Amino acid sequence: MKADRGRKYRAYPTPEQEEVLTGWGHDARALWNLALEHRMMVGRKHDGTWVWSTEQSLLLTQVRNDADDTVNWLSDLPAKAGQQVLRRLDQAFLNMANPDHPAGHPEFKRRSSAMSIPFPGQALHVRKLNRHWAEVRVPKLGWLRFRLSRALGGAVRNCTVVRDGQGWHVCFGIHTGVVDAAPNGKSGCGVDFGVAVSAYVSTEDEPRLMRPTLTPGEQQRLRGLEQRKARQIKHAKRHNGGRYSKRLRKTLAQIADLKARQARRRLDFTHKLTTDLAKNHGFVGIEDLRVTSMTATAKGTVVEPGARVQQKAALNRAILDNIPGERRRQLEYKTRQYGSELRPVPPHGTSQTCPSCGERDPRNRVGCGREFACVHCGFTGHADKSASIEIEARARRMGGTVTKSTRRPRKESSRHRTTVAGARVNQPSAA
Ligand SMILES: [Zn+2]
């Protein structure tokens, strides 16, 4: 019984619980760093094997039993959570070794990185209090209340207590046992994702626009906070030996709160968009883009510095504001859930190809505006709409035979990999 869905709920710890959780968050991070350092130091052993969590778990138990004052923080963190941290480190190394996975070498965690305390499913018990509230029993902490904003929908396989700028959350890995839906028999579409226009669906006449993730007032407040942060850091360096003051920490927390709010709005828009696309279309054609190379920095090298670095950085921010990688991840599992199909098509020249006569010509795009005017047949229209029609046509030509990426080995989380690659290949096209 493996977890196949994730659920995230806002948690409401009591002040005492919050204090304990904060301590554990730091402990879990320190343990991760310690274990990672240990593995890197030992490297490959004499018999050719590496250090894994089984070995480190035994060491962890030993250290906890020794009750030495210097490492007594290790006995604060519940044993189950400690073991889970080590197991996640195993997964991080496995991901690095997997050629289909984008992950690089596991990294050390900073004090400022998001707090996360993992627990295995056996250690937990979840009970519902009423329609809107439930609680989970966490080892050595007791019952932790959370807002039950949607049903769990299956058996809890694991749980991670995390903290972001807006507070504490519990994330569950759930085994729902839901199988992929049969083809929904609807017509397909192509979607052109962009920066100015978040998404243009080929079957629609209006673009889908994401509202700015911050209101003008919030943007102004963020700017003010960033300035205050810079000032306070400068002061800390000059007069305080670089030590962060309480006021600076408060500023940082306020910035984190705004950024977390922004992230949630982004995610909300993306979830609504991808659900709608998957639910109402037989297939969804998208451009098979490489996000990492698209958003590479223009910095260049010391010898040959790049040009227009700031402008490129701003463009990268705008591209990443639409969370392209997350969007694709959502489309991948949602299309399977709703009996649709995700078809990534080669992206070359989609914006230069005429949807009417099919001629590809760079001259079709006059200037740099959103206008499309075919120099061969005289067709005119919105550039993104034309691109989305071309993407749909390419996806349709592709048929139900190719669901794998055409440009590179599949880069997605290891959990979905096996099911996506084989499952939908033989299903009839719903075109
Ligand atoms: Zn034309």
Boltz pocket constraint, residues with backbone or C-beta under 6 A from the ligand:
constraints:
  - pocket:
      binder: B
      contacts: [[A, 354], [A, 355], [A, 356], [A, 357], [A, 358], [A, 359], [A, 374], [A, 375], [A, 376], [A, 377], [A, 378], [A, 379]]
      max_distance: 6.0
